[in-house]
Amino acid sequence: MQSQELQELTGSLPLTLEEEYKMQQSWYADDDKCTFIILDREKFEATTNETESMIGDTNIFIKNKETGLAEIELMIAEEQYRSMKRGWNSIIAMLRYGVEKLSLRAYFVKIGIKNYPSISLFKKLKFQIEGGPDVFEELTLKFLKFLKMWIFGYGSLVWKADFPFEEKVVGYIKGYVRRFWQASIDHRGVPGKPGRVVTLVKSENPEKKVWGVAYKINEKLVGKGGSVDIREQKYTERLLLSVYTASEDVLIEQALVFIGTEDPNLQLGPAPIDEMAKQIAFSRGPSGPNTAYLFNLVKFLKEETPSHEDEDLEDVVWGVAYYISTEKEKEVLKHLDHREKGGYLRCPVMFYPQNQNKEPWQLTIYVGNENNPFYTGATDDDDIASIILNSEGPSGPNIEYLFNLVNFMNEIGVKDDHLLTIYDKVNRIN
């Protein structure tokens, strides 16, 4: 750097070519340094020449890995770019990279007392003057926002916060969807028989919402060895995202979100709904049954969010719940096991009574397993209607079964689209 102006603004000394090469080598080899080259976008898109498009750089010097403290630098070498927010955008990108990729939590910058534009820039970025001027006539500005930070939970964090927090708010993030695509072998499953827990997947719709809970905590909890870091250790990717209110206002500008994993053994990915439901129904780990995880998540959505909707979590099926006394339980279950022997298996589910003043509870239902010989799977609606119309067994005609089911739905005032479609087709054929 031979420009006297830049040397004064950045507090740098002139270096020989050999010293420049040595410094560049240290940047390449040392894991406590990181640099970002700033390019002019229009020039680069026109020429694809990185050297000609370079207008400056930003640097990170990691001072303390345990506390996540780093010193940063910014240099915009070309004067015409200094009032175009290039430095502003570059610093924000670097701060986010430091938090998301390097687990940094606090930054400081040293600026010459006469470098008024840089002092103003960092003040606008919420850096605060902590000391100076020193013997080098430099001020020290610090950014400690991440020492008190927000984390956003969208899975078990929405109902179980086993760590100290200062504040808790319900809100949503944008641009992602919640999916049961991650394996759990330490909480809701075991090695060889994993459970399924949620992660976030990037959505093609930038306005897509995922509701959850944001907690204001001390940054030490998410640092190495912190209770949140240990709890979410399988979620290796971390992002900073904005959290919004139901009125679509920004509630929190930046909250830390744990998503995804680098371990291929824990990346279950998409699967048919029936397959995921079966895995959740029959998995259990040290934290309890996988079904409890699902039920608590649905309960949160019903009680705390305005939309009550999550397309990967919930379809509503109406029915009747019967209470069985303890002394009659074995007798009744033996009878039902025989009655539902045609391919039905017991499955625990959460039941939500039509009277919303009553609390939901867990009960047992019988579900037709797709592996049993009587499971027909998806079939054309006309074929289903024809079979029902022309079938009869020891309990009576199949059409009576359909009509009784439709009558029940009418009595409780509930619409079931599939049921009504088959009912209408049967009536038309009949």
Secondary structure, 3 states (H helix, E strand, C coil): CCCHHHHHHHCCCCCCHHHHHHHHHHHHHCCCEEEEEEECHHHHHHHCCHHHHEEEEEEEEEEECCCCEEEEEEEECCHHHCCCCHHHHHHHHHHHHHHHHHCCCEEEEEEECCCHHHHHHHHHCCCEEEECCCCCCEEEEEECHHHEEEEEECCHHHCCCCCCCCEEEEEEEECEEEEEEEEECCCCCECCECEEEEEEEECCCCCCEEEEEEEEEEHHHCCCCCHHHHHCCCCCEEEEEEEECCCCCEEEEEEEEEECCCCHHHECCCCCHHHHHHHHHCCEECCEEHHHHHHHHHHHHHHHCCCCCCCCCCCCCCCCCCCCCHHHHHHHHHHHHHHCCCCEEEEEEEECCCCCCCCCEEEEEEEECCCCCCCCCCCCHHHHHHHHHHCEECCEEHHHHHHHHHHHHHHHCCCCHHHHHHHHHHHHHC
